[in-house]
Amino acid sequence: MSKQLIECVPNFSEGNDKHIIDQIIAEIITVEGVSLIDVDPGKATNRTVVTLVGTPDEVCEAAFRAVRKAAQLIDMRKHHGAHPRFGATDVCPLVPVANISMEEVVGYARNLARRIGDELGIPVYCYEFAARKENRRNLATCRSGEYEAVRERIITPEWKPDFGPAEFTEQVAKSGVTAVGARNFLVAYNVNLNTTSTRRANSIAFDVREKGRVLRDGDPITGKIVKDEQGNQVYTPGSLKCVKAIGWFIEEYGVAQISMNLTDITVTSVHEAFDEVCRCAAARGIRVTGSELVGVIPLQAMLDAGKHYLKKQQRSLGISDKEIIKIAVKSMGLDELYPFDPDKKIIEYILQKGNQSSKPLVDMTLTSFAEETASESPAPGGGSIAAYMGTLGVALGSMVANLSAHKRGWDNRWEEFSHWAEKGKCYQSALNALVDEDTRAFNRIMDAFGLPKKSEEEKNLRRMAIQEATKYAIQVPFKVMSLCYESMQVMEAMAETGNPNSVSDAGVGALAARAGVRGAHLNVKINAAGYDDAAFVEDILKRAAEIDRLAAERENKILEIVESKIKG
C-alpha cells in the first residue's frame, strides 16, 4: 500500500529572532518520517511560515512539539507585525498530499487540536474542513480582532474555543490562540507594487479578492455603508474566486504588496492572480514590479504559469520543465526580491531530492554515465542504454519541432509545431525515467537470487521473488520498445513538415529510436527465457516482434523522406 502523506504549514509569530526560530525548527526535525520543506521568515510581518511533509502521525507529532516550543519562547503581549495574528503558533493547517482523504485529514487535525488544548493549555479553534461549527470555517472570522480581541472573545458562548481553556489566564495571555485546520493546498503569494501606499495597495486587494469591498451609498470611499435587512454589511465581490487579499507596506523591501492566499489554485491559478493584479493596478496608475512566493508551490502550478506566458509569446510549449519554470519566474518577477530556487520552492523537487539515496543515472554527466556503463558493474546495461537512445532520438525530434515553431516566416504555425514538441517531450520524459527503471529491474532480480534458500519455505519464497522480478524485467524493456516506436511519429512529422534545414536531425532521431526498439527487444527476449509462464512469454514475444517490424518500416519511411529532402 502506498504511503500516506500530509503537509503541515504552521505559522509562528516570530520572524526576526533567528535563535527562537531555530529552536522551534529543532523540535520538528527530531521526528523521524518528517521532511522539513521550507522555513520562510518575514521581518515586516514578524512571522515565520514553516512547511513540513510526512506521514500523518509523525507530522502531527512534529507540529505538536513545535507549537509547544513556540508557546514557551514567544510572548504575544510583546508581538507586533504587519500580518494578522492571534497566537504564538497563529495557524497550523494540515493538507492532504498523497493517498489520504480530506475526511481522514480532518480527523488528524481535530486530534491535534484536542492535544494542543488539553496538554498545552492553549485555546484552539478548528477551521476550514476541520471546523466543528459552520461560522468557524473561515480563518479570518476566527481571528477577527486579532490577539487584542482574545481576552473578550474567548469568554463568550459564541467564541468559546473548540479545545483548551475559555478564560484569559496569564498563560493564554502569553501564548494567545491557535487555529488548527484541514484545507486544500494553499499558495501564499504576494505581488509587488511601485508604490509605498498601503491604502492604494488595499484598494487593489479589494478589487481582486473574492470578498470584495464594502458597498457604500454614493461615494465609494466616504459614502454610507450599505447593510442588509439583518444589519450585516453588504459587499461588492472582487474579480477572483478563492482568493483572500490585503494590501500592506513591507519596510524590509521598501514597497507595498498585495498579499494573497490562493485557497484553490484549480479555480484561480497563480498566473491568473498575477495578471489580474497587473490589470487592476494599471487601472489605478500603479505598476506591478514583480512578485513573491511565500512557502512552496506544486510543480504543475509553475508549469501552467510558464506555458501561459509562452502561449502569449506564441512560442512552443514543448521545452524542458526547467526552461518553462524559468519563463514563469521571469514573467511574474518571482526573483525580484531575492533569487527563486526551484529546488527549494517546488514541493515535488524538494521531496525528490530528499528521497534520493543515490544519484540517478540520468543525473550523471555524459562522461560519467559512459564510464559507469563501461565499468565492471553489470548495470547500467543494454536495457538502460536502449532507453537512453530512445530519449536522445525523440529529443532530436522535439528540437526540430521547436526550431520550426521559432522559424522566421512560420509564425502562423507555432501551435502546430508546439503540439509536436510537447508530444515529444512526453515521450522523452517517460523514456528518461526508464533508464534508471531498467537498472532497478535488474537489481531486483539480483536481490531475489540473493534470498536465503535453506528451508523449503525459503526456497519457494525465493523462487516466487525471482519469477516476479523476472516478469518485471521483461515488462520494462517492452515498455521501452513501445515508447521508442510511438515516439518515431514525432520524427516522421518533422521530416515531412519541419524546418528543412534540420531534416537530418529528424533522421538521426529516427535511427536512435529504432536502435532503442531493437536494443530493448533483445532484453525482452533474454529475460523471457527465465520466466516460467509460457502463455505470458508467448504473448509478449509476439507483440514485441510486431513492434520491431513496425519500427523498421517507420524507420525506412522516415529515412526515405530525409534522403529525398537532402537531395532536393
Secondary structure, DSSP 8 states (H G I E B T S, - for coil): ----EEEE--EES-SS-HHHHHHHHHHHHTSTTEEEEEEEEETTTTEEEEEEEE-HHHHHHHHHHHHHHHHHH--GGG---SS---BSEEEEEEEEEES--HHHHHHHHHHHHHHHHHHH---EEEEETT-SSGGGSSHHHHTTTTGGGHHHHTTSSTT--SBS-SS--HHHHHHB-EEEEE-S--EEEEEEES---HHHHHHHHHHHSTT-EE-BSSSTTTS-B-B-TTS-B-EE--S-TTEEEEEEEETTTTEEEEEEEES-TTTS-HHHHHHHHHHHHHHTT--EEEEEEES-B-HHHHHHHHHHHHHHTT--S-S-HHHHHHHHHHHHTTTSSS---HHHHBHHHHHHHHH-SS--GGGS-HHHHHHHHHSSSS-S-HHHHHHHHHHHHHHHHHHHHHHHHT-TT-GGGHHHHHHHHHHHHHHHHHHHHHHHHHHHHHHHHHHHHTS--SSHHHHHHHHHHHHHHHHHHHHHHHHHHHHHHHHHHHHHHHHHHS-GGGHHHHHHHHHHHHHHHHHHHHHHHHHHTT---HHHHHHHHHHHHHHHHHHHHHHHHHHHHHHHHHH-
